[in-house]
Amino acid sequence: MRKNLSPLFGLLLVGGAIFFASTGFAQSTADEIAKYRQMIADGNPSELYEDAGAELWKKPAGPKNATLEKCNLGLGPGVIKGAAAQLPRYFSDTNKVQDLESRLITCMSALQGISAQEIVDAPFQKGLKKDMDALVAYVVTASKDQKIKVSTQHPKEKEAYELGKRAFYYEGGLMDFSCATCHGSSGKRIRLQDLPNLTTQAGAAAGWGSWPAYRVSSGQFWTMGLRLNDCYRQQRFPFPIYGSDLLTAVSMYMAVNANGGTMQTPGLKR
């Protein structure tokens, strides 16, 4: 039964998007949303998260009462400028490819003695995950206007990219959706907003390069981990484990496709 119904759901979704896209109403609304973003861009509330993250970076915490100032995000201990523009990447100390959030988990655990599992299990935007929001905002702001330059030289980086590509096209859930259902071709729109085609360089640069972001509609800062978690929710998939290799791989696929683009993080979304 599920297999028979899934094309109908997909048809309704795409058909609705096409209907609105074909009307002046959709275009005019999208234009107004763009104007609104531009109007408030100078006062992006992400700055508040960035300031909080800067304090957390330098504040002793955890059982070891240590700061994160020696955290190595790939460019050397404590270096954050440009680091997010080159993540995910392979780290020899963990022998794995890590994105920003999974790498911060490693630093918080190794340097401060904070339980990695406690971070993973924390509810989004509460407790340790709220601290993660601030730290992410602090780090990504230091890469704003930097060129996206994610390596695939190491075998594990190549492996992560291929895994991310498979995950991107994998269909499942109640409606047999995949990431590619919404982001695998150009010209799609949902909720009156254009959906970037993440399989192209331009689309990936626009999508990957503008997250994490502050969402005006929810009044909250969303990390990429939360953004992907919500994507899987909308596909009716089981929620992925926070900081997992799966989320890193999907991020790797988007980031590598975006190479050469410009980081516009933190973004500002409706």
Secondary structure, 3 states (H helix, E strand, C coil): CHHHHHHHHHHHHHHHHHHHHCCHHHHHHHHHHHHHHHHHHHHCCHHHHHHHHHHHHHCCECCCCECCCCCECCCCECCCCCCHHHCCEEECCCCEEECHHHHHHHHHHHHHCCCHHHHHHCCCCCHHHHHHHHHHHHHHHCCCCCECCCCCCCHHHHHHHHHHHHHHHCCECCCCECHHHHHCCCCCEECCEECCCCCCHHHHHHHHCCCCEEECCCCEEECHHHHHHHHHHHCCCCCCCCCCHHHHHHHHHHHHHCCCCECCCCEEEC
